[in-house]
Amino acid sequence: MVTTSSLPHRQFKIRGLDCAEEVAILKRQLGPIAGEENLFFDVLRGRMTVQGAVPETAELVRLVAQTGMAAEPWEESRPEVPASNARDRFMVASGLLLLSGYLVPVPASHYLFGLAALFGAWFILPKAWYSLRHLRPDMNFLMTVAVSGAIGLGDWTEAASVAFLFAVSNSLEAWSVGRARRAVEALLKIAPEQVDVLLADGHTQPTPAATVEPGQKFRVSPGSRIGLDGVVVSGMSEVDQAPITGESQLVPKEVGSAVFAGTINGNGTIDVEATKRSTETTIAKVIRLVEQAQASRAPSESWVERFARIYTPAVLSAAILIALIPPLLFGQPWYPWIYQALVLLVIGCPCALVISTPVSIVAGLTGAAHQGVLIKGGKALEAAAHIKAIALDKTGTITSGRPAVAGIFPLAGHSEGELLSIAASLEAGSSHPLARAICDHSAQQGINATPADDFRALPGKGASAVLRGTAYWLGSHRFLEERGEETPAVHEKIEQLSASGHSVVVIGNAEHVCGFIALADQLREGIPGTLDALRKLGVEKLLMLTGDNQGTAQAVAAAAGITDLQAELLPADKLKVIEGLVAEYGVVAMVGDGVNDAPAMARATLGIAMGAIGTDAAIEAADIALMADDLSRVPWLIRHARRTIAVIKQNIGLSLSVKFVVAGLALAGYASLWAAIAADMGVSLLVIVNGLRLLAHRD
C-alpha cells in the first residue's frame, strides 16, 4: 500500500476551501503542472497535499490565487486562524446595506441595494471570473449570473437579497465544516502536549511531549492522559484504552505492561519509560492514516463528482432555454421567463450535492477510529458494507494465539491441585509459552509453587528437580515414551488430546507417572456469537484458514461454530483460496494478523488486521485495522459501513429532491430568487449535520 507519507510531498493551507466544488476548481488549475492524481484535499482542515515532483511553492501560490482562493505552506503547529473573518464582515455589511435600502426612498435605495449585492458577492466574483475564463460553469458563476441578471431586469432588491443570502449560506457552510473539523480533531488529537518527566532526584518536571526521547521516564498521575507510548516501570493502575481501541473495560497495568499515548490512567500513579517519540506513537500513526484516508475517494464520492460535471452545465443550458424559447417561439414576455431562468440557476447550485458525500465519509472514518477501527479510506468503508464472504485465520484471530491450560489429568492417587503445584514448581523459571501458561493457571487457582532444589533443564525434553525431598521430572509425550513408563491407556488418551490440537505436558517421579496437563490455544471470548452476528448481517460464507493440522483445525472450528475450514495451508495456498472466494462472491474480507497472512489479505477486497495496537506492520498492511484484539468489531464495522452508505444516499436524495421541487415551482412561476437561495442554503446545512451524526455511531 502506497500512502502520501511514503512519497515526497508538500502541504498547503488553502483559504476559501470550504466545499468540494473548490476542490474541483483547484484540480483543474493545478492538474496540468502537478497531475490531478498527485493532488489530495482535506476539506475539513482546508488542506491541500501535492505529492511527487512538487512545483515551486511560489508558483503554486500564484496559481491558487488566480482561482480566488489563497495558499500558504502548511504548518501543523500553527494555531488555527478562522478564514471566514473577512467573509463574515462583508456578509454583515451586505445585510446592513440591504436593510438600509428598505428604509430610504427610490432611487437612493438602488445604490444601497447595489452595494449590498457587491459586498455579498465580493468573495465569489474572483471564482466566477476564473470559471468563465475556463468555460467551466460552477456554483459561483451561476450565482453571479443570477445576481447580474436581477440587476439587468431592474430587480435591485432581488439582486441584493440573493447576494446577501448566498453570503450567509457560504458563512454557515464554512461554520459547519469548521465545526466538523473541530469535532474530528477533538476525537483524534487526544494526547497531552506535556508530560511530567522524572528527574534524578525523584522529582518531576513538566516537559513538552515532543521533546521527550525514548528511554526517558515520566510519571502519570491518577486520572491523567498518558502522553507517550511506553512501558510501565513502577506502580500499578487500570487504564481506559477506549480512545484508541474502543474497549469498554479498564485494562490492568503493572510493571512491564505497555501503555499508549492518549489513553486515560485510572486511580494509581505509574511511572512509564517512553518507547517512542511523540510523532511515532500509535495514536500519531492513527491520526496520520485517518487524514490520508480522506484522500482515498469512495466510489459514491467519485460518482457525485462526475455527476456534478454534467449537472452544472445542464442546469445552465436549461436556464438559457427557459429564458429564450417562450419569448422567441411563443411570443411570451421576456421578464417572467428570464426571472424564472435565474431562479433555476440559483437552485441549480451543486454545492450541497457535492459536499454531501465527503462529509459523510470523513465522519464515518473518524467515528470508526474512535471505536478502535482504523479504516484506510472511503473505498474500504464502502466495500465493508457489501461483504459477502469472510475468511478468518485461526491462530491469533479466532483463537487468542496463546496456550492455556485446557485439562488436568492426575494419576496414581495425585489430586489436580497437587499435580498443578508440582508442574508450576518445575516450570517457575522457564519462559516457554507452555510453562508460562501452567504458572499463570496455578496462580489463578491460588496454588503456590514450591521452591525446587537441584533443578536441571533437559534440552529438547523437559526438566527435573527435587521438591520436598522427592525427585520429579516433567516433559513431552516423546520424553515419556523414551523413559518407557507409558501405559496403553495413557498413550491412547494423550494421542486423542494431541489429535484435537492439545499440547501435553507429562509429570512423573521415580515411582510412577503422576499425571499430565493438556494445553491448547483458546477461542477468543464471544467468538460463536460474533460469527452468528455476521451470518445475521447476510455474510454468506465464513471460512477458517490455518496452517495447523486437520485435527486441530476441526476442533477449533467445531468450538467456534464454523463448518467450512481448510487446514495445513501455506501462505500461497491461502492466496489461492482467497482468489476463489473473490471469483465466487465478489466482495471478500480476509481477517488475519496483517503479517503472516499478507498475501491473502492483499488479494482480498478488504484485508482486516487483528490486534494492530501493538503492531506497526499490521496497521500498514491492512485496509482496516482492529486496534484491539476484538473480532466483534467486524459486525460493528459492517453495520457502521451500511449506516454510512444510508446517510450518503439520504444526503444525495435530499439534495436532488429539494432542487427538483424548487425547479418545478420555478417553472410554474411560484418560486422567487430569495426562496431558491434559502432552500439551497438549508439543504447544504442539512446534509452536513446528517453526515456528522456518524461521528457518534457506537451501537
N, C-alpha and C positions, 0 to 999 in steps of 0.2 A: 504494500500500500504506500503510495507516494502522497505526502502531505505538504502543505505550503511551507511548513517549518523545515523541510529537508532540502529545499532549493533556495538559491539566492532570491531575496525579495526585499521590497521596501514598502512601508506603510504610511498612509496619509490620513489626516483628519479632513473630512470634506464638510465644509459649512454649507448647509442647504440640502444635504442628503437626508430627506425625511420620508421618501416614498420610492417604491420600486420603479416608478416612472423615471425618476432621476438616474437610477441605475442604468436604464436603457440608454439615456442620453450620454452618460459617461462612456458606456461601451462603444457607442457609435463614434464618439470623439477621440477616444484613446486607442480603440481597437487597431486602427491602421499602423500605429507605431509600436504598440506593446503586444498586440494579439489579444482578441477577446477571451481566448482560452486561458490567458495569463492574468486576467483581472478578476478579483474576488472582492465582494462587498458585504459588509456587515451593517445593514441599515439601522439596526437598533443602536449601534455605537457610532454611527456616522463615519465608518472607517473603510478605506479602500486599500487593498493589498495588490501590488504589482509584482508578479513573480517572473523569474528567469532573467533575461537580459534587460535590466531596468534602464529606461531612458534617464537622462539627466533630470534632477529634481526641478530645476528652473523651467525646463521645457514642459514638464508635466503640470506644474503650477500654472503656466501661461495657458496651456490648452484647456485646463479645467475652468479657468477664469472666463474663457470665451463662452462657456455654457451658462453663465450666470451664477455659478457656484464658486467656491473658493477652496483651495487646497493648501495644506501646510504639513510638514513632516510630523508623523505621529510620535507622541511621547507618552508612554504608559503612565508615568508618574505625574504628569501634568494634571492639575485639578480641572474638572470638567467645567468649561465656560459655556453657559447657555447660548446657543447660536441664534436663538429666537428673540433676543432683546430688541434689536433694531427693527425686526419684522413686527414685533408686538407694538412698538412705539408708532410705527407707520399705520398699523391697524387701528389703534386708538385715535390717531389723528384723522383717519378716514371716517371713523364713526362720528367724531365731533363735528367734522365738516358736513357730513350728511345731515346730522341733527340741526346744525345751523342753517342749512339750506331750506329746511321746512319753516324756519322762523322769519325769513326775510322775503320780501316780495320779488316777483319776476321783474326784470331779468337778472337781478343781482344773485338770485338763487342759482342760476345756471353756472355762474363762476364757482360758487361754493360746491355744487354737485360735481363740476368738472374736476376741481381739486380733490374732492373726496374719491372720485374714480381714479385719479392719478396716484394718490397715496395708497389706495387699496391694491392697485395693480403694479406698484413700483417694483416689487421683487419678482413678478412673473414676466415683466417686459423683456429682460435680457434673455430669459429662457425661450420666450415666444419668438424673439428675433433669431435665435440660434435654430429653432425648429423650422422657421420659414426659410432661412438661408439654405438649410439642408433638405428642404422639401419633405420633412418628416413631421406631420402634424401630431402634436401631443396635447395634453390637457391644458398646458399653459397657452398654446396657440389658440385652441378652441375658446378659452375664456377671454383672451384678448380680442378675438374676432367678435365675440358676443358683446363685450363692453363697447367696442368701437361701433358695432352695428347699432346698438341702442342710442349712442350719441348721434350717429348719422340719421337715425329716424327722429331725432329731437327728443327722445325719452331720457332726459338728463337724470331724472330721479331713478329710473330703472338702471341706468348705467352705473350710478353711484352705489345703489343698493347691491347690485351684483358684485361689483368690485369689493365692497366692504365685506359682504358675506363670504366671498371667496377668501379674503384675507383672514377672516375669522376661522373658516374651515382649515386653512393651512396652519394657523396657530394652534388650533385644537388638535389637529393631527400630529403636529410636532410635539405637543404636550403629551399626547397619548403614547407616542413612540418613546418619548423620554421617560415616561412612567414605566413602560415595558423594559427599557434599558436599565433603569434603576432596580427593577424587580429581579432581572437576570443577574445583575452584579451582586445584589444582596444575597441571592441564593448561592452563588458560587464563590465570591471573594470573601471567605469567612475566616481565613487565618489571620490572627492578630499581627500587627506590624512590629510589635516589640515583644521580647522575651526577657525573663529575669535570669541572666547568666550568672552561674555560680563562680565566685572568686575563691582564691586560695585560702583566705581566712574564714571561709564558710558563709560570708555574706553574699547578697545578690546585687546585681546592678542592671537596671533596665537598659536593654540594648536593642537597636533595630534588628529585626529578624534577618534582614537582607545581608547583614554583615557577619552573621554567625557562621563559622566554618564547621564541617563535620569533625566530630571529636570533642567539641566544646559541650559543656554540661549546662543545663538550665533547669530552673525549678518551676513547677506548675502548681499553683495554689488551688484549693478546692473551688469548684465552680468556674474555673478559668478555661479559656480555649487554649489548646496546645498549639504552639507557634510553628513547630518544625517536625518533620518525621524523625523518629529516633527510637531508642531502646531504653526502657526503664532500668536505672542503675541503683535506685534506692526508693523505698516506700511501696505502698500498695494502695490501689484505688479501683474504682469502676469507671469506665469511660463510655460516654454516649457517642457512638460512631455513626449515628444516623445521617449527619451531614454528608458523609462520603458513601456509606454502604446502604443506608435506608433501614438498618436493623432497628427494631423497636426496643430490644432489650439492652441494658447496660452490659458491657463486656469487662470481665475482671482483668486487671493488670497487676503484675508483680514483677520482681526483678527478672530481667531477660525478655519481658514482653515488648512487642513492637507497638508503638503509638504513632498516630498520623496527624499532621497539621490540620487545623480546622475542627478537630473533634473536641468534645467538652469533657473536662475532668469532673469526677464525682466528688465524694466527700473526703478523700485522702490527698495528702500532699505527696507528690512524686518528683524525683529528680530524674532527668532524662538526658541521655547523651545523643546529640544530634548525629544523624547518619547521612543527611542530605542537606544541601543548600536550599534556601527558600525557593529558588527557581526550579528546583528538581524534585520537589515534594510531590506526593501523589495528587494532592488537590491542585497543585500548579499544573500538572500534566492534564488533569481533567478539565481545567479551565481552558487551556490551550486547545485541547481536542474538541471541546464543545464549540469554541469560537471557529475553529477550522471547519467543523461540521456544518456551520451555517453557510459556507461557500459551496457545499455539495448540494446541488439543486435537486429537489424532489421532482418526480415525473409530473405531478399536478402543477408545480411551480412553472416548469418549462412549458406546459400546455397553456397556462394562463398567459404567459409572456407571448407565446406565438399567437394566441387568440387576439391579444391586445394589438398586435402589429396589424392585424386585418381589421379589427373592430374600429379603431380610431379613424382610419381613412374612410371606412364605410359610413361612419356617422357623419363625417364632413361632406361626403358625396351626397348622402341622403338630405342633409340640410340645404345644400345648394339646389337640389332638385325640388325640394319643397318651396324654396324661395322663388324659383324661376318658372316651374311648369304651370301652376294655376294662373298666374298673371299672363304669361305668354300664350298659352294654348286655350285657356278658357275665359280670358278677359277679366279675371278676378282682380280686385285691388291689390296693390303691392304691399301696403303697410302690414296687414294682418299676417300675410304669409311669410314675409321677411322676419316679423317678430316671432312667429312660431318656429321658424328655422333657427333663430337664435336660442330659443328655449331648448330645442333639440341639441344644439351644440353644448349647452351648459350641462344638461342631464347626461349627455354622452361622455363626459369626462371619465376615463377608465381607472382613476386612481384607487377608488375603493375596491374595484375588481382586482387590480394588480397587487395591492398590498395585502389582500385577504389571505393569500396562501403563505407568503414568507413569515408573517407574524404568527400564524398558527404553527408552522413548522418549528420556528425558533422557540416558541413557548412549549411545544411538545418535547423538544430536545432538552430544554432546561428543566422542565418538570420531571423528566425521566432521570436526569443526572442527580436531582435532589433525592430521588428514591434509590440511588445506588445502581442505576442502569445507564451506562455510558453508550450513547448511540452515535455512530460516526457519520451523521448527515441525514438529510431529508429522504434520500433514496432508500437508505436502510430502514428508516422509520416507516415509510410507506410499505416497503416489502414485508415488514413484520406483521402487517395487518392481513396479509394474504398467504401466510404459511400453510402449506398443505401436508408437509411431511417433516419430521424431525428425527435426525439420527443423533444418538447420545453415546458418548464414550462411557465406559463403565467406571474405571478407576479414577477417582477424583471428581466425577460428575454425578453418577448415580450413587456411588459409594463415597465415603469420606476420604479414601486414599490412605488411611492409617489403620493398622491392625488393632483389634480389641479382643479381649477375652470373650469367647463365644460359648465355652463349656468347660467344666472342671470334672474330671473322671477319676476319683480316688479308688485305689485298690488296696488289698492286703490290710484292711481294717483302718486305714487312714481316713480322716474326715476331709471335706473340701477346704475348710479353713486351715487345717494343718498342712495340706498339700500346697496350698497357695502361699503360706508362710515360708515353707522350705524353698519354693521356686523364687519368691521375692528376695529371700536372703542370698541365694546363689546369683541372682541377676542384678543385685543392687548396684554394682559398679560398672555395669555394661551400658553402652549407648546404642545397642542394637534395637531396632524398632520393636521386635517381639519382646525383648527384655523390658523396654520402657512400658509396653502395654501391660505386661504382667505386674510390674511395680505400681503403675497407676491404678490398676484394678484392685490390688491389695490395699493401697491407701484409701480408695473409695469405700472398701469394705471395713475399714478400721482395723486392719490386720498389720501389725508391725513386723518388719524384717528383723531377724535375729543376727547379731554380729557373727561373722563367719571367720574361722581360723583356717590357715593353710589353704587359702584359695588358689586354685590353679585353672588357668584358661586352657582349653583343649582346642587349638585352632582347627576350624572346619568341623568340629564335632560338638563341643559344648563347654562344660565347666565342672569342676568338683571342689568341695570344701567340707570342712568339719563343722557341724552345728551341734552344740551341747554334747560334744564327745562322740557323735556319730558321723561317719563319713557318708556324704551324699554325692550323687552325680546328676547331671542334667544335660539333655542333648536331644538330637533329632531322632526320627524314626530309624534312619540309617545307623545311627550310633547304637540304638537299642539292638538292632539286628547284628551288628558287629560284636556286641557283648554276648550274644547267644542267650539272652534272658527272655526272649519273646515267646508268648504262648499263642496258639492259633486264634483264640478268642480276641486277644489284644490286637493281633495282626489284622484281623478282619475289621475290627472297629476303627482302627487308625486308617486303614485303606478306604473305608467308607467316608471318613471325615476328609481325607485328602482329596478324594474324587469330587467332593462337593465344595472344594475351594478353601478348605481349612489348612492352616499350618499347625503342626502338632509338636509340643514340647513334652518330652518324657522325663520323669523324675524317678530316681531309684537309689537304693543303698546296697551294701554288700550282701544283704539277705534276700531282697526281693525288689520288684518294681512297685513303687509307691503309688503310681498313677500317671496320668498325663493331662495336659491342658491344651484345649483347641482354641486357636485364634483365627480370626478372619476379618477381612475388610468389611466394615459395617455400612448398611444403607444409610444415606442421609435421612435425617428426620423429615417425615412427611412426604417422602417420595411417591408412595402409591396415590396419595391424594392429589399431588401435583400432576402426575400423569393422567389421572382421571379428569382433572380440570382441563387439561389440554384436549382430551377427547371431546369433552362437552363444548369446547370452543370450535370444534369442527376440524381439528387436525386429523387427517385420515390415516396417517401412518406414523407409528412410533417404533423405532428400530434401535436396538442396542448393539454397538460395535465394540469389540475388545480383542486384544492380543492374547488374552488368557485362554486356558484350555476349555474345552466344551463343557466339562462337568462344572467347573467354577462358574462359567458364564450362565449356565442353565439355573444354577442355584440362586444366583443374584437376580436373574430375570424373573424367576418364579416369586421371589420375595417382593420384588418391585411391582409385579403385575404386568410384566411385558411378555408378550407371546412371540414377538419377532426378534430374533437375535442372530448375529453372526460372530463366531469366535475364531481364535487363532489367526488373526489378521495382521499383516504387516501394514505400514503406512500406505504403501502403494495399493494394497488390497482395499483399504478404507476408501481411497480415492476412487477406485472403480465402482464401489458400492454407491458412493455419492453421485457419480455420473449417471448411474442407472436410475437413481431416485429423481434426479433433475429431469431426465428424459421422460419419466412417467408422470411426475407430479408438478413439475414446473418450479414452484417456489419451495425451496428446501432449506432448512436450517440444520447446521451441524454444531452441536454443543460439545466442547472439549476444553482442554487446559490451555489452548492457544499456542502451544509449542509443539508437543509430540503429534498433535492432530492437524498441524498447519496445512499440509497439502489438501486434506479433505475439507477443512474449513474454508480454504481459498476457493475451492471448486464449488462449494455450496452457494446458494443465493445469499445466505447470511451465515457468517461464522460468528458463533457466540462463545465467548471465553468465560469460564468459571473462575471465581476467586482471583480476580485481577488486582485486588487491592495491594497484594504484595509482589506482583509480577509485572515488571515493566514490559517484558516481551509479550505478555498476554494482551495488554492494552494496545500495543502496536499491531498485533497480528490479527485482531478480530474486527468485524464490522460493529459488533455490540459486545461490551464487556460488562459482566455482572461483578460489581466491585466487592461483594461479599459472596461467600460460598452458599448461595441460596438459589436453588433451582426453581423455587416458587415464583421468582421474579419473571420467569419466562411466560407463564399465563398472564401475569400482570402486564408484561410488555405487549402481548398480543392485544389485550383489552385496551391498553393505552394507545396503541397504534391505530386501532379501529376507531377509537373515540376521536383521535386527531383527524383521521380521514373524514369522519362525520362532520366535524367542525369546519373543515375546509369546504366540504360540499354545501354546508349551511351558508357559509360566507359567500361562495360563488353564486348560489341560488338567490340569496338575499340581494346581492349587488345587482344581478341581472333583472330580477323581478321588479325592484323599485324603478330601475331605469326604463324598463318596458312600460310599466304603468304610467309613469310621468310622460314618457314619449307619446303614449296613446292619448293622454289628456291634452298634450300639446297639439296633436293633430286635430283633436276635436275642439280646440280653442278654449280649453278650460285651465290651462297652466300658464303661470307667469314666470318671468325670469327669476324673481327672488324666490318663488316657491321651488323652482328647479334646483337652484343652488342650495337651498335649505335641505332639500331631500338628499342631494349628493353629499352634503356635509354630514347629515345624520347617519347615512348608511356607512360612510367611512369610519365614523366613530363606533358604530355597532359591530362591524367586522373586527375591529381591533380589540374591543372589550370581549367579544365572544372568543377570539383566539387566546386571549390572556387567561381564560378560565383553565386552560391546560396546564398552567403553572402549578395548580393546586390539585392535580389528579392523583389521588392516593389510594383509591379503593383496590 
